[in-house]
Amino acid sequence: MERYISKRIKNIPKSFLTDIFKLAADEKVISFGGGLPNPKFFPIKGIQNACNKVLEDDGANVLQYSITEGYLPLREYIAKRYKDKEGIDVSSDEILITSGSQQGLDLIGKTFVNEEENVLVEKPSYLGAIEAFSVYQPNFCEVVLEDDGPNIDSLNEVVDENKIKLFYAIPNFQNPSGITYSAEKRQKTAEVLRKQNMILIEDNPYGELRFMGEPVPSMKKYYDNTMVLGSFSKIVSPSFRMGWIYAKKEFIEKLVVAKQAADFHTNYFTQRVMYQYLIDNNIDDHIKTIVDSYGEQRKTMIDAIEKYFPKEVEFTRPEGGMFLWMTLPNNMSAMDLFYKAVEKNVAFVPGIPFYAGEKIENTLRLNYSNVDSEMINTGMKILGDTVKEMMEK
Ligand SMILES: Cc1ncc(COP(=O)(O)O)c(C=O)c1O
């Protein structure tokens, strides 16, 4: 069997999460494990109306093949939103609609990464990106994250010692850590990247989900050679599988070739439905509803950590997004904690799949967006008590 499998896929293990989620799939389990938006905010009625409208108004066209770049009014809408929200001038030619930002990651790997080239990622990083890039067989280099962004000494060191093609970063409410780069760290990061004029991939699916603190400008403002990935998954619905890449036109042209080979274009019908939904509804009000709730849920989780966990445990305090990151005392394994917690019907994701290089075993990711406040309190008490029991042994 093995001889049939390509070198590209052979050495990539099946996502570790599949096994973990099997254990946590039971309905009794309070799961802080998934990366799911809260389904109570899916705009079912708005989507239903948008569906009816596009079918009634333009049925035959919306069911036809379309162009690879994506539905022009949707690209214009996204470009305008960059102008309105970030003050960045973006042309619709600089936007490529993708089948989720996950596809954006794959297309970037396909278009820009050759075997054995160095790709720099954060430590920890988004495991879906590590997996997507791994298919193109790069070497991964890592930069340590601090509470306000990359450790600049560590960044300088890795950039001085390696020729790096691109840096993949999630500067807003990072998955998995919840960390956001400060303006100062953005500036300093840009200075280091300039040494090699490498490409920066700013993956930004959570940027609109800020519930406290001041917004910080996109890395694009600090560093021109940046491609930005965006997504409707966390602000409308992930099942649409709809995201985009914002990049220079010359890059988009090459990415279009990669996308043509992959799927011709992102589902055109759902692009039309998404656009109709966006223009017929107030998306900012909708996002505010989500953000208010996630802010409350995050507060409940942090209050519960302070109440139920031993003081040796460290954790991040995200200003937005869906996750926080916990560091257990040095000698404790998050994997051991996971197995003990699952026996008590509580789940989370141990940190190890989020590292492209050295695996740090005493870290873990906690999701608060998809668990209501009462369950957060119950689940976190169980988890805190389990950590205390393990420390006593
Ligand atoms: C950092 C990051 N990038 C990309 C994705 C993929 O999102 P999408 O649903 O747009 O494919 C996720 C999903 O959770 C994510 O956390």
The ligand as an SDF file (V2000), in Angstrom:
LIG
                    3D

 16 16  0  0  0  0  0  0  0  0999 V2000
   -5.8380   30.7780   12.2220 C   0  0  0  0  0  0  0  0  0  0  0  0
   -6.8030   30.1130   11.3190 C   0  0  0  0  0  0  0  0  0  0  0  0
   -6.6130   30.1820   10.0000 N   0  0  0  0  0  0  0  0  0  0  0  0
   -7.4600   29.5990    9.1430 C   0  0  0  0  0  0  0  0  0  0  0  0
   -8.5540   28.8800    9.5940 C   0  0  0  0  0  0  0  0  0  0  0  0
   -9.4570   28.2350    8.5750 C   0  0  0  0  0  0  0  0  0  0  0  0
  -10.6590   28.9170    8.5070 O   0  0  0  0  0  0  0  0  0  0  0  0
  -11.6980   28.7700    7.3200 P   0  0  0  0  0  0  0  0  0  0  0  0
  -12.9530   28.2550    7.9430 O   0  0  0  0  0  0  0  0  0  0  0  0
  -11.8620   30.1270    6.7380 O   0  0  0  0  0  0  0  0  0  0  0  0
  -11.1260   27.8110    6.3240 O   0  0  0  0  0  0  0  0  0  0  0  0
   -8.7910   28.7670   10.9590 C   0  0  0  0  0  0  0  0  0  0  0  0
   -9.9250   27.9850   11.4400 C   0  0  0  0  0  0  0  0  0  0  0  0
  -10.1970   27.8000   12.5720 O   0  0  0  0  0  0  0  0  0  0  0  0
   -7.8930   29.4000   11.8480 C   0  0  0  0  0  0  0  0  0  0  0  0
   -8.0530   29.3370   13.1690 O   0  0  0  0  0  0  0  0  0  0  0  0
  1  2  1  0
  2  3  1  0
  2 15  2  0
  3  4  2  0
  4  5  1  0
  5  6  1  0
  5 12  2  0
  6  7  1  0
  7  8  1  0
  8  9  2  0
  8 10  1  0
  8 11  1  0
 12 13  1  0
 12 15  1  0
 13 14  2  0
 15 16  1  0
M  END
$$$$
